[in-house]
Amino acid sequence: MNDIRPDELISVIVPAWNAERYLARTLESIENQTYRNFEVIIIDDGSTDRTSEIARQWASKDTRFHVLQKANGGVASARNAGIEVAKGCLIAPCDADDLWSPRKLEKHLAAWRAAGPKVGLVYSWSVEIDENDVIRNYSNREFQEGDVFARMFKGNLIGNGSAAMMLKQAVLDVGGYDPTLRARRTRLRRFQALHPDRLKIHFWPSTGFLRRVPPHRREHVERPASDAAIL
């Protein structure tokens, strides 16, 4: 199962609905990745602002960026639409207001290749930022990996949609994201429970992205003493 090449094509999935305020910054953080063999599929989920215009500007200047437009159906539906047309065997979702650290794809791919067989998902930590990209909180650190089926019943250890990189086929095997969940808390259908091979989850111990959180949803978390650098 772990026959991922060092130059594997990664499909970045960016669902966007009325995302004009932050979308350009998000796409810039993706474009600045040290790992270069990726495509970006921006799904305009029925936006009524300049989201489509901004997305098409990026597509016009970088052939790796593509725009898919659809009627509004929520973030899960948008992610599924992007995954369906993705050309890469690895899927890396990124919310339209989050920022990736420059080495996120590079480090996730290296962690995957070092993880051994039957890996279906790699994830990393995040920090929380405000509307001005200022770090406000440090998310709780999870160290779980391997067969985490029982742990997932206690809560979503991955934490956020922008944290993971996944096998496209594994995502399809479990039916993708649940389209009945329209808010940010959407998640993959029971990933390990439904997958016939009970794929493992691997963890990269560093901060891979900056997660934008509005003021009313922020919770204070102390900076860990052993916090790894944002790479």
SERO-4910 file (N, C-alpha, C, O; in steps of 0.05 Angstrom, whole numbers):
BEGIN
 pado doro    nc1    nc2    nc3   cac1   cac2   cac3    cc1    cc2    cc3    oc1    oc2    oc3
  Met    A     16    -24      0      0      0      0     17     25      0      9     46    -11
  Asn    A     42     24     12     59     47     14     79     47     -8    103     46     -3
  Asp    A     70     49    -33     88     51    -56     87     79    -67     88     83    -92
  Ile    A     85     99    -50     85    127    -57    112    136    -66    132    132    -52
  Arg    A    114    147    -90    140    156   -101    148    183    -88    131    198    -78
  Pro    A    174    189    -89    184    214    -78    175    239    -94    176    261    -85
  Asp    A    166    234   -119    156    256   -136    126    253   -142    117    262   -163
  Glu    A    111    241   -124     83    236   -128     67    262   -132     72    282   -118
  Leu    A     48    261   -150     30    284   -154     11    286   -131     -3    266   -124
  Ile    A      9    309   -119    -10    314    -96    -31    333   -106    -26    354   -117
  Ser    A    -56    325   -101    -79    342   -109    -88    358    -84    -98    346    -65
  Val    A    -86    384    -85    -94    402    -63   -123    410    -69   -129    421    -90
  Ile    A   -140    406    -50   -169    411    -53   -177    435    -36   -174    434    -11
  Val    A   -186    457    -48   -193    481    -34   -222    488    -38   -229    500    -59
  Pro    A   -240    480    -20   -268    488    -22   -271    518    -14   -259    526      6
  Ala    A   -285    533    -29   -287    562    -24   -316    572    -28   -328    568    -49
  Trp    A   -326    584     -7   -352    597     -9   -350    625      3   -344    628     27
  Asn    A   -355    646    -14   -352    673     -5   -326    678     10   -326    688     33
  Ala    A   -305    670     -3   -278    669     11   -260    692      1   -235    689      4
  Glu    A   -271    713    -10   -254    734    -23   -234    747     -4   -213    755    -12
  Arg    A   -241    748     22   -223    762     41   -196    748     44   -176    761     46
  Tyr    A   -196    722     45   -171    707     51   -161    689     29   -138    679     31
  Leu    A   -177    684      8   -170    664    -11   -142    668    -24   -127    649    -27
  Ala    A   -136    693    -32   -110    698    -45    -87    691    -26    -67    680    -36
  Arg    A    -89    697     -1    -68    690     18    -65    660     21    -43    649     23
  Thr    A    -88    646     22    -87    617     23    -73    605     -1    -56    588      2
  Leu    A    -81    614    -24    -69    603    -49    -39    610    -51    -24    594    -62
  Glu    A    -32    633    -41     -3    640    -41     13    621    -23     35    614    -30
  Ser    A      1    614      0     15    595     17     18    568      5     38    554     10
  Ile    A      0    560    -12      2    535    -27     23    538    -49     39    520    -53
  Glu    A     21    559    -64     40    563    -86     69    564    -76     87    557    -91
  Asn    A     73    573    -51    100    575    -39    111    549    -28    132    549    -15
  Gln    A     98    527    -32    107    501    -22    134    494    -34    139    498    -58
  Thr    A    152    483    -17    178    474    -27    175    450    -45    190    446    -64
  Tyr    A    155    433    -40    149    411    -57    132    422    -81    112    435    -76
  Arg    A    140    416   -105    129    431   -128    110    414   -145     95    425   -161
  Asn    A    109    388   -142     93    371   -159     65    368   -148     58    348   -136
  Phe    A     49    389   -151     22    389   -141      3    402   -160     12    418   -177
  Glu    A    -23    397   -158    -43    412   -171    -62    423   -150    -65    412   -128
  Val    A    -75    445   -156    -94    457   -138   -121    459   -151   -124    471   -172
  Ile    A   -141    447   -138   -168    448   -148   -184    466   -129   -190    458   -106
  Ile    A   -192    490   -139   -208    508   -123   -237    504   -131   -245    508   -154
  Ile    A   -253    497   -111   -282    492   -116   -298    516   -107   -300    520    -83
  Asp    A   -308    532   -126   -325    554   -118   -353    543   -113   -368    535   -131
  Asp    A   -361    543    -88   -385    530    -79   -409    550    -79   -421    555    -59
  Gly    A   -415    561   -103   -437    579   -106   -433    606    -93   -452    618    -82
  Ser    A   -408    616    -94   -402    642    -81   -417    665    -94   -423    664   -118
  Thr    A   -423    686    -79   -435    710    -89   -417    734    -88   -425    757    -94
  Asp    A   -392    730    -80   -373    752    -79   -351    748   -101   -358    738   -122
  Arg    A   -327    756    -96   -306    755   -117   -289    729   -115   -268    728   -127
  Thr    A   -299    709   -102   -284    684    -99   -277    673   -126   -254    666   -131
  Ser    A   -296    671   -145   -291    660   -171   -270    676   -186   -253    665   -199
  Glu    A   -272    702   -185   -254    720   -199   -225    716   -189   -207    713   -205
  Ile    A   -222    715   -162   -195    711   -151   -184    683   -158   -161    681   -165
  Ala    A   -201    663   -157   -192    636   -165   -183    635   -193   -162    623   -200
  Arg    A   -198    648   -211   -191    647   -240   -166    663   -245   -151    657   -264
  Gln    A   -161    684   -230   -136    699   -233   -112    681   -228    -92    682   -242
  Trp    A   -114    665   -207    -92    646   -200    -90    625   -222    -67    617   -229
  Ala    A   -112    615   -232   -111    594   -253    -99    605   -279    -86    590   -294
  Ser    A   -102    631   -284    -92    643   -308    -61    647   -308    -49    648   -329
  Lys    A    -50    648   -283    -21    653   -282     -5    628   -273     20    628   -274
  Asp    A    -19    607   -266     -5    582   -258    -22    558   -267    -44    555   -257
  Thr    A    -11    543   -286    -27    521   -298    -33    499   -278    -49    481   -285
  Arg    A    -21    499   -255    -27    478   -235    -53    484   -220    -63    467   -207
  Phe    A    -63    508   -223    -87    517   -209   -111    514   -228   -111    522   -251
  His    A   -132    502   -217   -156    497   -233   -181    506   -217   -181    504   -192
  Val    A   -202    514   -231   -226    524   -218   -250    507   -226   -254    501   -249
  Leu    A   -264    498   -206   -289    482   -210   -311    497   -197   -310    504   -173
  Gln    A   -333    503   -212   -355    517   -201   -380    499   -198   -385    482   -216
  Lys    A   -394    502   -176   -418    486   -171   -437    501   -154   -431    522   -142
  Ala    A   -462    492   -154   -482    504   -136   -475    499   -107   -462    479   -101
  Asn    A   -483    517    -90   -476    515    -62   -487    489    -50   -511    483    -52
  Gly    A   -469    474    -37   -477    449    -24   -463    444      2   -467    423     14
  Gly    A   -446    463     10   -431    459     35   -402    449     30   -396    440      8
  Val    A   -385    452     50   -357    446     47   -352    416     41   -334    410     25
  Ala    A   -368    398     52   -364    369     47   -370    363     17   -355    349      4
  Ser    A   -392    374      7   -399    370    -21   -378    381    -39   -371    369    -59
  Ala    A   -367    405    -32   -346    417    -48   -321    401    -49   -309    397    -70
  Arg    A   -313    391    -25   -289    374    -24   -293    349    -41   -275    341    -56
  Asn    A   -316    336    -39   -321    312    -55   -319    318    -85   -309    302   -100
  Ala    A   -330    341    -93   -329    348   -122   -300    351   -131   -293    343   -153
  Gly    A   -283    363   -114   -255    367   -122   -240    340   -122   -224    336   -140
  Ile    A   -246    323   -103   -232    297   -102   -240    280   -126   -223    265   -136
  Glu    A   -264    283   -135   -273    267   -158   -257    273   -183   -252    254   -199
  Val    A   -249    297   -187   -234    304   -212   -204    306   -207   -188    311   -226
  Ala    A   -195    301   -183   -166    302   -176   -150    281   -192   -159    259   -195
  Lys    A   -127    289   -201   -110    271   -217    -89    257   -199    -79    236   -207
  Gly    A    -83    268   -176    -63    256   -159    -74    233   -143    -98    231   -138
  Cys    A    -56    215   -134    -65    193   -116    -65    201    -87    -75    186    -70
  Leu    A    -54    225    -81    -54    236    -54    -71    261    -54    -69    278    -72
  Ile    A    -88    264    -34   -106    286    -31    -98    303     -6    -94    292     15
  Ala    A    -96    329    -10    -89    347     13   -109    370     13   -106    389     -2
  Pro    A   -130    368     30   -149    390     32   -137    414     46   -120    412     63
  Cys    A   -147    438     38   -139    462     51   -163    481     51   -173    488     30
  Asp    A   -172    489     74   -194    509     76   -186    535     64   -162    542     65
  Ala    A   -205    550     53   -199    574     38   -190    598     54   -185    619     43
  Asp    A   -189    595     81   -179    617     98   -155    608    115   -146    624    131
  Asp    A   -145    584    111   -122    575    126    -96    580    111    -97    586     87
  Leu    A    -74    579    124    -47    583    112    -30    558    118    -29    549    141
  Trp    A    -16    548     97      2    526    101     30    536    106     38    556     94
  Ser    A     45    522    123     73    527    125     87    518     99     77    499     86
  Pro    A    109    531     91    121    525     65    129    496     60    129    488     37
  Arg    A    135    481     81    145    454     77    124    433     84    131    409     87
  Lys    A     99    441     86     78    422     94     77    397     75     78    375     84
  Leu    A     74    402     49     72    379     30     98    363     30     97    338     30
  Glu    A    121    377     31    147    363     31    149    344     55    156    321     52
  Lys    A    142    354     79    144    339    103    123    317    105    129    295    115
  His    A     99    322     96     79    301     97     86    278     78     83    255     86
  Leu    A     97    285     55    105    263     36    128    247     47    128    223     45
  Ala    A    147    261     60    170    246     71    161    229     94    170    206     97
  Ala    A    143    239    111    132    223    133    117    199    123    119    177    134
  Trp    A    102    202    102     87    180     90    106    158     81    101    134     86
  Arg    A    126    166     66    144    146     55    160    131     76    170    109     72
  Ala    A    164    144    100    178    131    121    161    115    140    171    102    158
  Ala    A    135    116    136    116    105    155    111     75    153    101     63    172
  Gly    A    119     63    132    113     35    129     88     30    113     75     48    103
  Pro    A     79      4    112     57     -3     95     30      4    107     27      9    131
  Lys    A     10      4     91    -19      7     98    -25     34    111    -43     35    128
  Val    A    -11     55    103    -18     82    113    -38     94     94    -35     93     70
  Gly    A    -59    106    106    -80    118     90    -82    148     94    -95    162     78
  Leu    A    -69    158    115    -72    187    122    -48    196    139    -39    181    157
  Val    A    -37    219    133    -17    232    149    -28    259    158    -40    273    143
  Tyr    A    -22    266    184    -32    292    193    -11    306    210      9    294    219
  Ser    A    -15    332    215      4    347    232    -12    367    249    -36    370    246
  Trp    A      2    381    266    -10    400    284    -17    427    270    -10    431    247
  Ser    A    -30    445    285    -36    471    275    -33    492    297    -32    484    321
  Val    A    -32    517    290    -36    539    309    -60    555    299    -67    554    275
  Glu    A    -72    570    317    -95    586    309    -87    615    305    -71    627    320
  Ile    A    -97    627    283    -91    655    276   -116    671    274   -138    661    271
  Asp    A   -113    698    277   -136    715    274   -138    726    246   -125    717    228
  Glu    A   -155    746    242   -161    757    216   -137    771    204   -136    776    180
  Asn    A   -116    777    220    -92    790    211    -68    772    210    -45    781    208
  Asp    A    -73    746    211    -52    725    209    -35    724    234    -13    713    233
  Val    A    -43    736    256    -28    736    281    -35    711    297    -59    704    301
  Ile    A    -15    696    306    -19    672    322    -32    679    349    -21    696    364
  Arg    A    -55    667    355    -69    672    380    -69    648    399    -68    652    423
  Asn    A    -70    624    389    -71    601    406    -55    578    393    -50    577    369
  Tyr    A    -47    560    411    -34    535    402    -52    512    407    -60    507    430
  Ser    A    -59    498    386    -78    476    388    -67    453    406    -43    450    409
  Asn    A    -85    438    418    -77    415    433    -62    395    416    -70    391    393
  Arg    A    -41    383    426    -24    365    410    -33    337    413    -35    326    435
  Glu    A    -39    324    391    -45    295    390    -20    280    381     -6    290    363
  Phe    A    -15    257    392      8    241    384     -1    214    374     16    195    372
  Gln    A    -26    211    369    -37    184    362    -31    177    333    -32    194    315
  Glu    A    -23    152    329    -19    142    301    -23    112    301    -26     99    323
  Gly    A    -22    100    278    -26     71    275    -56     65    272    -70     80    258
  Asp    A    -65     44    285    -93     37    284   -107     54    306   -106     46    330
  Val    A   -120     75    299   -132     93    318   -163     91    319   -177    109    327
  Phe    A   -173     68    309   -202     65    307   -216     70    333   -236     85    334
  Ala    A   -207     58    355   -220     61    381   -217     90    391   -236    101    402
  Arg    A   -194    103    386   -190    130    395   -209    150    381   -218    169    394
  Met    A   -216    145    356   -233    163    341   -261    164    353   -276    183    347
  Phe    A   -269    144    368   -296    145    380   -297    166    403   -318    175    411
  Lys    A   -273    175    413   -272    195    434   -272    223    422   -275    242    437
  Gly    A   -268    226    396   -267    252    384   -248    252    360   -234    233    355
  Asn    A   -249    273    345   -234    276    320   -205    285    326   -200    308    331
  Leu    A   -187    266    327   -159    273    334   -145    289    312   -125    302    318
  Ile    A   -154    287    287   -141    302    266   -144    332    270   -126    347    265
  Gly    A   -167    340    279   -171    367    288   -183    386    267   -201    402    274
  Asn    A   -174    385    242   -182    405    223   -178    394    195   -160    378    190
  Gly    A   -194    404    176   -193    393    149   -167    399    134   -160    385    115
  Ser    A   -153    420    143   -128    427    129   -104    411    140    -81    416    131
  Ala    A   -108    394    160    -86    381    173    -75    356    159    -53    348    164
  Ala    A    -92    344    142    -86    317    133    -77    316    103    -83    333     88
  Met    A    -64    294     97    -60    285     69    -68    256     68    -61    240     86
  Met    A    -84    248     47    -97    222     47    -94    209     20    -90    222     -1
  Leu    A    -96    183     20    -98    168     -5   -125    174    -19   -146    171     -6
  Lys    A   -125    182    -44   -150    187    -58   -168    162    -58   -192    164    -53
  Gln    A   -156    139    -64   -173    115    -66   -185    108    -39   -207     98    -38
  Ala    A   -170    112    -18   -181    106      9   -205    125     15   -224    116     27
  Val    A   -202    150      7   -225    169     11   -249    160     -4   -272    160      6
  Leu    A   -245    152    -29   -267    142    -45   -279    116    -34   -303    112    -35
  Asp    A   -262     99    -23   -271     73    -13   -291     77     10   -309     60     14
  Val    A   -287     98     26   -305    102     49   -328    121     43   -343    129     61
  Gly    A   -330    129     18   -353    146     10   -348    176     12   -366    192     10
  Gly    A   -322    184     16   -316    212     17   -326    226     42   -331    213     63
  Tyr    A   -328    253     41   -339    268     63   -369    266     64   -382    262     44
  Asp    A   -380    269     88   -409    267     92   -422    293     84   -419    313     98
  Pro    A   -437    293     61   -448    318     51   -472    328     68   -481    350     63
  Thr    A   -481    313     87   -503    323    104   -492    342    125   -507    356    139
  Leu    A   -465    343    128   -452    362    147   -442    386    130   -423    383    115
  Arg    A   -455    409    133   -448    432    117   -429    451    130   -418    468    117
  Ala    A   -424    449    156   -407    468    170   -378    459    169   -372    438    157
  Arg    A   -361    474    182   -332    468    182   -325    442    196   -304    431    191
  Arg    A   -344    431    212   -338    406    226   -342    382    209   -341    359    220
  Thr    A   -347    385    184   -350    362    167   -326    344    168   -304    353    172
  Arg    A   -330    318    164   -308    300    166   -312    276    147   -334    271    137
  Leu    A   -291    261    143   -294    236    128   -312    217    142   -313    216    167
  Arg    A   -327    202    126   -343    180    139   -323    162    153   -300    161    146
  Arg    A   -333    147    172   -316    130    190   -292    118    175   -295     96    163
  Phe    A   -270    132    174   -248    125    156   -238     97    160   -238     81    141
  Gln    A   -231     90    184   -220     63    189   -243     42    192   -239     19    185
  Ala    A   -266     51    201   -287     32    206   -297     20    179   -304     -4    178
  Leu    A   -299     37    159   -310     28    133   -290     18    114   -297      3     95
  His    A   -265     25    117   -245     17     97   -239    -13    100   -232    -22    122
  Pro    A   -240    -28     78   -236    -57     80   -208    -65     90   -205    -87    101
  Asp    A   -188    -48     86   -161    -55     94   -153    -43    121   -131    -47    130
  Arg    A   -172    -29    134   -167    -16    160   -140     -2    160   -121     -8    174
  Leu    A   -138     18    142   -113     33    138   -104     48    164   -121     56    180
  Lys    A    -78     52    166    -67     65    190    -64     95    185    -63    104    162
  Ile    A    -63    110    207    -59    138    207    -31    144    217    -23    132    238
  His    A    -16    162    204     11    169    212     12    198    219     -3    214    209
  Phe    A     30    205    237     31    231    249     59    244    245     79    231    249
  Trp    A     59    269    235     83    284    232     85    305    254     69    323    255
  Pro    A    104    303    273    104    319    297    115    347    293    137    354    302
  Ser    A    100    364    279    107    392    276     82    407    268     61    395    262
  Thr    A     84    434    267     62    451    259     61    454    229     79    466    218
  Gly    A     41    443    216     39    444    187     23    466    176     27    473    152
  Phe    A      6    479    191    -10    500    180    -21    518    202    -21    512    225
  Leu    A    -31    541    193    -43    561    210    -73    562    204    -82    567    182
  Arg    A    -88    556    225   -117    553    223   -131    579    231   -127    588    254
  Arg    A   -146    591    213   -160    616    220   -185    610    236   -202    595    227
  Val    A   -187    623    259   -209    619    277   -221    646    285   -206    663    294
  Pro    A   -247    650    282   -259    675    290   -258    679    320   -256    659    335
  Pro    A   -259    704    330   -256    709    358   -275    694    376   -266    685    398
  His    A   -300    690    368   -319    677    386   -314    647    389   -326    634    407
  Arg    A   -296    636    373   -291    607    374   -263    601    385   -256    577    387
  Arg    A   -248    621    393   -221    616    403   -221    607    432   -237    617    448
  Glu    A   -204    588    438   -200    579    465   -170    581    471   -153    573    455
  His    A   -163    591    494   -135    595    500   -122    569    507   -131    553    524
  Val    A   -100    564    493    -83    540    498    -55    549    501    -44    563    483
  Glu    A    -41    543    522    -14    551    527      5    539    506      1    517    496
  Arg    A     25    555    498     45    545    480     60    522    492     71    525    514
  Pro    A     61    498    479     76    476    490    106    482    493    118    495    476
  Ala    A    118    473    515    146    478    520    163    466    498    185    476    492
  Ser    A    154    444    487    170    429    467    160    434    439    164    418    421
  Asp    A    146    457    435    134    462    409    155    462    387    175    475    388
  Ala    A    149    447    366    167    446    343    164    471    326    143    484    327
  Ala    A    184    477    310    182    500    293    161    497    272    153    475    264
  Ile    A    150    520    263    131    519    241    148    517    216    163    536    209
  Leu    A    145    495    202    163    490    179    149    496    153    161    493    132
***
